[in-house]
Structures are given as C-alpha cells and as structure tokens.
Amino acid sequence: MPPTARARDMFVVGASYEIRRFAYRTPIKFGGRVVTDAEVFEVAVRVRTPHTGKEAVGWGAMPLGNAWAWPSSVMDNDATLAAMRALAKEVVLKVGRERPNGHPLVLCHQLSQSYAAIASDLERQFEWPEPMPRLAQLVATSPLEAALFDAHGKLHEANSYDLLTTEDVGCDLASFLNEDFRGEDLARYTRRAPQPTMPLYHLVGALDPLTDGDVAEPVGDGLPETLGEWIRRDGLTHLKIKLAGDDLHWDIERVLAIDRVAAEVQEERGVGVWYYSADFNERCPNVEYLLDFLHALQERAPEALDRIQYLEQPTHRDLRAHPENRMHAAAQIKPVVIDESLVDFESLQLARELGYTGVALKACKGHSEALLMGAAAQKYGLFLCVQDLTCIGYSFLHSASVAARIPTVAAIEGNGRQYCPAGNEGWADLYPSMFHVDQGRVETGCLIGPGLFGCRQRPVDEPPPVERGGDL
C-alpha cells in the first residue's frame, strides 16, 4: 500500500552541498587501481515539520569513490569523478527545488527511482562515452540520503534508528522489498542502542609494507609504517586482505606473509584469536580460481584458512552477465559475500540463487539501501558485514553507526585512519573514542543522540571547500 502522511513526516525547505579534497598519506591499491586522494561530497538539508513549523538541519558526507564505483575502461579517473560529481550536485539541487515531504525512507526510495533518468540526461549533456553504472549513482547520492535521515531525527529530537516503525514510515517493508516482509518494519531489524564496542577491520592493501624490509621510503609522519607496527599500536584482531585475483601464486604468498607477521606479533601480545577477510575486488576469472586458493591455503597453512572470516566479491560484479560464477562449493568452506554486485533487492535475490551466502553493506550505497539490505540479509539468514569506502570524518561515523545498529554485524571497517588521516582531523576531537583504536576496538556506544549519531557541530578547523552550491 502507498505510504500515508504521518505526524513525524518532514518537508524539505532547502539543500546545499560543499566539496572538500584530501590527499592520501599513502596510496591504496585494489582491483588493479591505485588511489591517492579523496574528494568528499558533503550535503546539508534543512527540513520543517508539517504542522508546527519547527526546523532542523541534517548533514551527510561521503567520498566520491569513482575508482571503485565506476572502474571504466573508456573514461579516465577524472572523467568518471566529474560525472559522479555532476549527478551528486544535480540531485541535491533537485531536492532543494522540489522540496519533497514524507519520511526519509520513502523520500529516498522515490528519489532513487529518478537517479537513472537524471544520469541519462547528464550523459547526453556532457556526451559521456558510456552510461553511469547504478553503483556510481548510489555512491554519488548517498550523502543526500544521510542528510535526510539525519535531519529527520534532529527535527523530531530522536535517533534516526528509532524512527523506523511502520507508524513512523507510513508503510511496511513489503512496499520496498517483497511479500516476505508483509507487516514488518525496520525497527525489527535494527538495534535500539548501538553495540557498545566493535572490533575494527584494518586494511592490508596490495602496496602496504608488512615488515621493515618492505619499506622503500618511510612516510615519517609518526604513524605506523608496517603491518606489525599497526597491530602493536592498535591491538588489531581483524585484518582485511586485498588480493590480486588474477595471480594465484601472489595471492597465496601474500596471505602466508601476512599470517606470519600477524602470528609473530600476536604471540608477543599473548593474543590467540584473530581474523582475516579476503577481498578479491571481483578480479578472480572464475570460481575455480577461488577454490584453488582455498585448497592451497588448506594444504600450506590451515590455521590461516581457519582465520578467514569471509570471502568478498571474488568474481565479476555483473551477476546476470556471468551466471556461470556459482559460489555454492566455495560457500561450503567460507561465507562468500557480494559487495560491488549489491545495488538493489533484485541483485541480492540473484546472488542467493548463485550461491552467495553473505552481503557487504556500505553507507556509500545510500542509508536506505543499507537498512533495507540489512533487513533482507537477516530475513534470509545471510552473513552480514559492513565496510567503508576509505570513509573519513563524518562518513566514517555514519558507516560505523550502520554497523553498530544492525544485528549480526560482527565488526566494522575503518581504513581512513591509515590512508587519509587528514580527513579525520577535528572529528577525532569530537568523537575521540571512535578514532582511537584500543585493543582492536572502537567505542561505537557513543553514536547516539538525535539524528544518525547525535552530531551537533562540525570541526571548526575543517579545510575550506573547493566548491559549494545550493540554497539552505
């Protein structure tokens, strides 16, 4: 049934954006691409109650991770970044002009139906040589979604995760998913309070030095230079390993080398249990490659295989174009999760048919998408993890709030502190327990209060935006 007007709806009365850029401390390599900086798109939305005229402002921010969301073979990095930036700006301006009203879950669902058409108009206007992928559309518009949910919570002086009942939204989950969710709402699939603490997954990129011998030129900024130093400083217990996917020997040796370093340091620390995740960024040519990788680890280092918590997006993101990549055999060994493939409920259902047993949620795909896919994953008994997009500052706190509020998520990812600490400056003063890792964990229990996580102010020393627009 269509949503009905609710007392806790809101009217959008203005929207604006700002763009900030940050250089990486060290480059990160994944999926065969190297990233050296971040462009963060920030959105502010002013909203008003339908009856009293009370107003509030919500914020959202996300790096425009075009290298991950749009790995084009016909457009260069600058071109795809400019295209995503154009879509992000256009959707913010559209909301500011049209001033929609309703619950943010409904507003975001309605808005998402227009992304493809707006992207197509921009494609014709700027003569892009290829259409913008759905994943890139979601990433570009995710800051606006976060700002809408944040504004809604602040307007009604409640945490956004506590405004997700059928009474709040005006309809049940079947309106967004399918009949399996008739009579259900997101309150059933979210926590009323965040997990007090959560372990943090530290990224080990393909270029990252493991030992002193791997350091060709020290960064010299006081932060750890090697994996062993990171583990010692932060007490890490969760390591996400970026793998090549097209070089089986390198992938196996990389895991074995990481396991040797980790085992040595953890023995020093008296830690007997730690975990890995293996991320192939869809580079494996087929499932046989993945099975060969798992069998080789079983033969050479069964303890390293035991430590792998899950396998992430082994093969091509286009599931419909590659139905031969069935994960049933691999999923009997370890959970196999989709990441780049997950762009809507239909892709989740297709992944289940192809043998995937887990999903990776990302705030950069939109807050509504994360909530809905989190509910679907729980409904169907899928393994759940939350990952970021080298999220920094506000975007990291947003991503962490998703992980802390969705049951069954065991850990969060936060590699902004490794590659782009400049983006966390100021925010670490406002939320010190989220940016200081102790015994491998961060204190997600602080992510409370009105809005997404109670953010009442921005750092006073943020770098100036390189561009701004809209009318708040």
N, C-alpha and C positions, 0 to 999 in steps of 0.2 A: 504494500500500500504506500502511497506517497506520504512524505513527512508532513506533519501538521505544525502550525505555528505554536511555539512554546513560550512560556514566560521567561525562559533562560536563553532565548534566541538573542541575536545581536544584529545591528545594522553597521555595515562598514561606512565610515564617513570620510576616510582619507587613507592613502597609501603612498609610501615613498621608498626609495632604495638608495643605498650607498655601496660603493665598490672599493675594497682595500686590497692591496697586494703585499705579499710577504715572500721573502727569499728563503729557500730551504737552507738549513745548516749543512746537510749532506744530501746528495741525490738519492732517490729511491728508484729501484728498477723492479718492474713487474710486467708480466705479459709481453716481454720483449721491448718495453718502452722505458725511458728514463725521464723522471720528473724532477725539476729543480726549483720550482716556485709554486705559489698558490695564489689564485685570485678568489677572494671571498666576497660573495654577494650577500648583502645584508638588507633586510626589509623591516620597515616599521608600519604597523597598521593601527589606525585609530578607529574605535568602534563605540557604539552607543546602544543603550537599552531601548527596546521598542516603546516603553511606557514612561519611564522616569526621566529620560534624557541624560542619565549618568554616562560618563565616558571613561575609556581606558585605552592605553596604548600597549600593543604587543610587539615583540621582536622575534626575528628569525635570522639565521645566518647559515651559510654552507659554502664550502669551496666548490667552484665550478670545475669538477674533476673530469675534464673532457678527455684526457688521455685514457681514462678508464671507461667512461660512459660512451665515448664515440671514437673508438680506435680506427679511424678511417684510413683507407689505402689511397684515396683520391683527393683528400683535403688535408692540408698540413695542420699542425697543432694550433697555430694562430688563427686559422680559419674556423676550425671547429669551436675554439674558445669564443671567438667573436659571435658565432651563430648562437651558441647557448646563452651568451650574454644578451643578445638581441631578444631571444624568447623570454628570458627572465624579466627583462625590462618591460616588454610588451604586456605580459600577463599582470604585472604589478600595476601598470597604468590602466589596464582594462578594469581591474577591480576598483581602482580609485575613481574611474569614470562612472561605472555602472552601480557602485555602492550596493552590493547584494546584501540580503539579510537571511538569517537562519542559523542553525547550529554549524560549527566549523566542519564537522564530519560530512554534513550534507553539502555545504558550500564547496568543500574540496572535491567531493565526488562529482558535483556538477561542473566545477571548473575543469577537472581532468578530462571531461568529455570534449573540451574545446581545444586542448593543447595541440592535437594533431592538425586541426584546421588552421590554427594560428601559425604553427610551424610551416605548414604548406604555403601560406601566404608570404611568409618571410623568405621561404625558399625561392619563390617566384620573384620576389622583390630584389633579392640580393644575388640571384642566379647561382645558388649553390649547386654543385655538380651531383649531389646525392641528397636524399631526404634525411632529416634528422631522426635518428633512432628513438624509439619510445623511452629507452633508458635515459638518454640525454635529456629528453623532455622532462622526465620526472626529476632529475637532478637539478635542472635549471629552475624549476618551480618549487622545489622543496623549501627554500627559505620563506616563501609566502605562506605555505601551509603551516609552518611552525609559528609564524607571526599570528596567524588567525587563531590557532589553538591557544597560544599564549595570551592573546588579547581577550579571548572569551573567558578564560579562567580569571584573569585580573578584573574583568568587568563584574563578574559575579562573586569575587573575593573567595575563590575556591581553587584548589588544584585542578588542572585540566583533566587529569586522570580520574577525578571524582565527578565528572560531568558527562558520563558516557552511558547512562542508563537509557532504556527505551523512552522513559518520560522526558529525559533531557534532549535526546536526539529527535524524537518525534516518530521514529520507526524502528523496527528491529533489524538484526543483521541480515535477514533474508533479502532486504531491499538492496544490499550491497554485494552479497555473495550468492547463496542459493538456498533452496528449501531446507537443506540440512540445518540451517540456522534460524528457522522459524521460531519466533518467540524468545530468541536470545539477544543479549546485548553485550557490548564491550566491557561492561562492569564485571561480567562473569569471567573474562579472560585477562583482566589486569589486576594488579595489587592495589589495595587501598593505601598502603605505605610502601615506599621503596625498600628494597633489601638494604640492611644497614651497611654492609660492606660487600665488595665483589672483587674477585681476582681480575687482574688486568692482563690481557694478551699483548705481549711485546712482539713487534715485528722484526724478523730477521730477513732483510731484503737480500736480493741476489748480489748486491755490491757491498754489503756490510761486512767489515772485518770481524773475524772470530777471535783471533789471537793477535799479539803484538807483531808477529811476523807478517800479518796481513795488512798492517797499517803502512801504506806507502807514504802518506803525508798527513801527519796529525792535524786535526782541526784546531786543537789548542784553545778551546773555549771553556775548559773546566768540566765539561760533560764527559761521560764515558766514551772511550774510543773503540772498545771491543765488546763482544758479547759477554765475555767473562766479567768485565767491569760493570756492565749494565746489571747483570744478575746479582753481583755482590752489592751494588749500591741500592737497588730497589727490592732485593729479596724476591726476584721473579720466580714464579712457578708455572707460567703459561707462555709458550713461545709459538708464534705463528711463523711458519717457514715458507718463504716464497721460493717456488721451484720453477725450472725451465719448461718442463712438459714436452720438450722436443729433444732432450738429451738424457737418456735413461742413466747412463753412467754418471753424469754430473749430478743428477738429482739424487741418486743413491749415495754417492760420496758426500754430497752436501749435508744430507741428513745425518750420516755417520759422523761427520766432522762436528756438526752442531751438538750431537749427542755426547761426543767425547768431552767437549768443552763444558757442557751443562753438567755432566756426571762428575767431572772433577770439582767444579765449583760447588755443586750441591752437596758433595761429600764433605767439603770443607765446612759448609754451613750446617751439616747434620740434617739435611733435608732428604727424605727418601722417596717422596712422591712429587712428580711434576708432569706437565702435559705439553703435547705439541698439537698443532693443526698443520695440515699440508695443503697449501694453496697453489694450484697449477694455473690459475687465471685462464682457463679454457684452452690451454696450449697442447694438451695431450691429443695425438692424432686419432686415438680410438680407446676403447675400454681395455683392450688387451695390454696397452702400454701401462695403464693403471694397475692391472692385475700383476704384470711382470714386476712393477715397482714394489708392490706389497709382498709378493713372494720372495723377492730378493732381500728385502728387509727381514723377513721371517727367517731366512737362512743365515744372514750375516749378523743381524743384531735384533733378535726377537724382543729384547727389552725396549728397544727404540720403537718398534712397531706397537708394543703394548702401550707406550706413552702417547701415541697418536689418538687424539680425541675424536677427530673427524677429518674428512677429505672434502676440499672445497672446489667446486666447479671444474672438474677435470677436463671436460671437452667443450666443444663449441657452444656458445650461448644460444644459438638459434636451434631450439629443440625440434621444431617442426621440420626444418631442413635436414636434420640429422637424426631420424628416428632409429637408426642403427645403433646409436650410442645408448645402449640399455645398461643400467647400473646394477641390476639385480645381484650379480655374482660379487661385485665389489662391495655392495652394501651389506652382504652377509659377513664381511670382515670388519668394516668400519662404516659409520654413518657417512653417506655421501650427500652433500648439501648443494643446492643451487644458489647462486649469487647473481651473476650478470643475467642469468635466464629469467629471474623472478621480476616480472614487470606488471603482473596482474593476477587475478584469481585463476584465469584460464591457464596461464603458464604454470601455476602451482599444480593444478589438476593434471596437466600433461606430464609434468615432472614425476608425479606419483606413478603414472602409468608406465613411465620409462625406468622406474626402479629407484629413483631418488628417495632418500629417507629423511631428509632434513632441509631446512631453509635458513638462509642467512638474511636477517633483517638489517636494513640500513635506513637511518633517518634521512639520508640524502635521496631516497626514493620518494619522500613525502611522509609526513607524520600519519596521515590517514592510511596510507598504504602499509606502513609498519604495523599499525594497530590491527588492521583487517587481516593481513597475512599472519600476524602473530596469533590471532584468534583461530584462523583456519588451520595453522600448523598444530595448535593444541588439540583442536577438534579431531584431527586425523592422526594424532599420535606421532608427529614428526619431531625429529631432533631440532632444537632451536638454538641459534647463536645470533649475536648482534655484533656487527662490525662497522668500522667507520671508514671515512674517505680521507685519511690523514686530517681528521677534524681537529680544529684548533679553537680555543676560546669558547665562545657561546655554542658553536656547533658541537664541540666535544661534550659539553654539559647536556645538550639536548639528546645526543646519541646515548649518553650514559643513562639519562632518565628513562629512555625506552627500555634499555636492558634491565634496569632496576625495577621496572614496573610490570614486566611481562613474566609470568611464572614459567619455570623450567629453564630459563636462560641462566647458564652457569657462570659466565664470565663476560667481560666487555673488552673491546679493543680500543686502544688509545695510542696511536703512534705519532701524533702531532708533537709530543714532547721530545721525540727522537729526531724528527726531520725538520720541524718548523717551530722551535720553541719561541721564536719571536712573536708568533701568533697567540701565545698564551700569556704574554706579559700583561700585567694588570688583572687579568682574570684569575691568576694564581693568588693574588692578594684578596680577591673577593671570595674565592672558594678554595682555600689552601688545602683542605683535606681531599679535594678531587685532583689536584695537580701535584700532590706529594704522594708517591707510592711507598707504602710501608708493608714489608713482608709480602710483597707482590699484590697488595690490595689497595683499593681506594674506598673512601667512606661515602658511598652513594646515599646514605641515610640523610645527608644534608640537602638532597634535591627535593625539597618540599616547599610549601607555600603557594600563594596564588599564581596562576599561570602554569607553564610547563615545569618550572622548578623554583619559582619564587624569586626570580631575578628582578630586583627593584632599581638597579642602577647599572651603568656601563662603566668600564675603566676610564678614569679621567685622562689617562695618558695614551689612549689609542692613537695610532698614526692617522693622519688626515686622509679622508677618502680621495681617490683619484677621479671619481665621478659620482654624481648624485643626481636624482631626479624624482619626479612625482610631487604630490601635494598632500602633506599630512594634515 
